[in-house]
Amino acid sequence: MPRNQKNFQLFTYVDDNGTSWNKRGEDGGAAAAVDGHAAFTPGAPVWDRESRRMHVRKIIYTDAVTFRTIKPIFYTAAAYAAVNIGDVLAVQVPGLATTVNYTATLKEPEHQPGQRNARQLADS
């Protein structure tokens, strides 16, 4: 039986400050109907690597039977806010002819390092 392959593409990600980035994400993935993705913005910077200090907003969906998870990116704050813990997402699982219901179990907010001016000490 043929199965769907994962394809990736750049999409416009709007951070919590309103800045547009280009972020690589799954094209036509399980959360494509709710993740708020839009075509990439030419000339916008690319949000490249993920780290503990700088990462995009995601929602973790869990299968209650197998405890497998998916972590789709949510490209806009409005799409992220529209999903509640307990919402169900139909996920196509390799090897199965039908979809499996995954439940939203955790929301991971965006994180970017803060910026501020350096403190200057007076000469004594």
N, C-alpha and C positions, 0 to 999 in steps of 0.2 A: 504494500500500500504506500503511495507517495505521501510524504509529509511536508509540512510547511517549513521552510528554511528561515532562519533569522537574517534579516537584512538591516543594515544600519545606515544612517544618514544624519546630516547636520540639520538641526531645528533651532528656531529662535527661542532662547530662554530669557525671560525677563526676571531679573533678580528683585529682591525686596526693596531696593532703592530706585527701581524703575529703569535701570540700565539694561540694554539688550545685549545679549551674548549669543554666540553660536555654540551649541552643545550637541555632541554626538549622542544619538539615542536610537532605540530600536524602531524601525519603520514598520508600522502595521502590527505592533505588539499587542499583548493582552489588554493594556490600558489605553490603547489608541483612541477609544471613544470618550475618555474622561480626562486625559492628561493635559489638554490645552495646547498641544503642539501646533506650530505654524512653520511655514517654509523659512529657511535660513535667511538672515539679513546680510547681504553683501557689504563688506567693509566693517562689520561688527567684530570685536575681538572674539577669539575662541576660548571657551572655558575648557581648558585642557585636562589637567590632572585633578583627581579627587584626593583629598587628604583629610585628616582629622580637623584641621583648622579651616579648610575651605572646601565646602561640598554643597551640592544642589539639594533642593527639597525632594524628598521621596516618601512614598507610603509603602509599608511592608504589608503584603497580602500573604496569608498562610492557608494551606490546605489542612483542614482539621483532621483528616484521616492519615495522611502521610507526613504531615508537618513540613512539607516542602514550602519554600517561600519564593516570591518574586518581589523585586524592588524597583518598580518603574519610576522614572523621573516625572515630576509635575512641572511643566514649563511656565505656568503662570500662577500667581498667588490665588487668583479667583478659582482656578481648577482645583488647587490644593485645598482651599477652604470648603469647596462644595462636597468633598468626600468626608464622611463620618466614620469613626471606628465602628465596625460591624457591617459596613456596606459590602455587598458581594460582587465579585468580578468573575465572569466566565473565562477560564483560561484553557487554551488548546494545549494538551499535554502530548508529547511525542509517544507514539505507540497506542494511543487511544483514539477511537473514532468519534467520541463525544467530548464535550468540554467538561472541566471540573470546576466547581465553585470554590474560589479562594475568598477569604474574608479579610477585610482591612483590620489589622491588629495593632499597628504602630505608625504614627506620623513622625517623620524625621524632618525638622525644619532646616532651612538653608543656614549655612554658617559662612561668614567671611571675617577675616581678621579686622579688628578695629584700627583706626588711624587717629592720631592726635599729635599735637605739637610737642616737641621736647621741652622739658622743664629746664630753665636757665637759672643757675645759682649766681647770686651776686658775688662780685669779687670782694675779698676782705683785706 
